[in-house]
Structures are given as C-alpha cells and as structure tokens.
Amino acid sequence: MAYTDDELREVSRRAGVPKGYLQRLLAAEDPDPQDPDGNNVLAKKLTIIFDHHVAKCLASSDPVGALRSAGFTEVADAIAEA
C-alpha cells in the first residue's frame, strides 16, 4: 500500500517511530529485479528492524547495558571487551 508523505508523517507520529524507519520498511517491499518473486522481502525487513534497534541501543547513555537488556548479549560482550 502506498502512503503519501503526509500519511506517513502521521503514522510516524502516532506510532512514535521515525518516518525514515517506516520509509525503509516500505522500500523493502519494492520490486527487486534480482528477486522477482520477492523471496527476500522478509530478510530485508528483519535487517532494517535489527539495524533500528541496535542503533537505538548504541545511542543510549549506556550502550552496553542497553544492548544486554535488548537481548544482544554477544554484541554487548564484544563491545565491553574492546
């Protein structure tokens, strides 16, 4: 479903998530000549979701603690050891 810019801005406001994040999720559904059957749409969306949540953790005042609380324990351990 295509959204106008105003509709997307309103959805972003109501959901409390950045408009750019929603735009990336919608773009993951765009036709891809290398994947004409759309078999990789879910993988693309999961990558966007993962990227969004890790970025939120890393931007927090305690990135390692935020990563741990979100379940990214191996990433938190790797950062803590670095």
N, C-alpha and C positions, 0 to 999 in steps of 0.2 A: 504494500500500500504506500503510495507516495504522499508525502506531507509537504505542505507549504512551509516556508520559513517561519511564518507566524504560528502555525500549528505546532511545529517542532519546538519553538521557543516556549510555548505554553505547556507542552508536555514536559519539557525540561524543568520548568518552574514548578509544576505540580509534583513531579517525581523527585525533585531535588537532586538531579544528576546533571552534569554538564551537557550542554547542547552538542558539543563536539563528540562526546562519547556516544550519544544517540545517533549522530550522523554516521559515525564509523560503523555502528551496528547495522544501520540501514544499508550502508555501502557494501557490507559483506554479502548482501543478497544480490548485488548487481551481477548481471551475466558476465561470465568469465570465459573467453574463448578457449582457454586451456582446461576448463572444467565445464563443458557444455551441459552436463546433466546436473550440475550443482551439488556434486557429492562432497565438496569441501566447505560448504557454507557453514555447517556446524563447527568445524575446526577453526574457521576464520573468526566466528563469533566468540568461541571459547578463548581464543588468543586475545581478542580485544578485551574481554571480561577480565582475564588474568592480568593483562597489562594495566588495566584501570585500577584493580585492587592492589597490586604491588606498588604502583605509583602513589596511591593514597597512603600506603604504609610507609614508604620511603620519605614522604613529605611530612610525616608526623614529627612531633618533638622527640619521640623515642622510636626510631625506625626499627631497631632490632626487636623491641618489645611488641610493637605493632605487628610485625611480621609473625612473631611467635603466636600472638593472640588470634591472628587470622588463619593459623594452621600452616604457615610457610616456615616450618621449623628448620629444614635443611638450609634454606636461604639465609635465615637468621643466624644459624650456626656459622655459615661460611663468612658472613659479614662480620660477625663478632670475632672470628679468628684472624681476619685480615688486618 
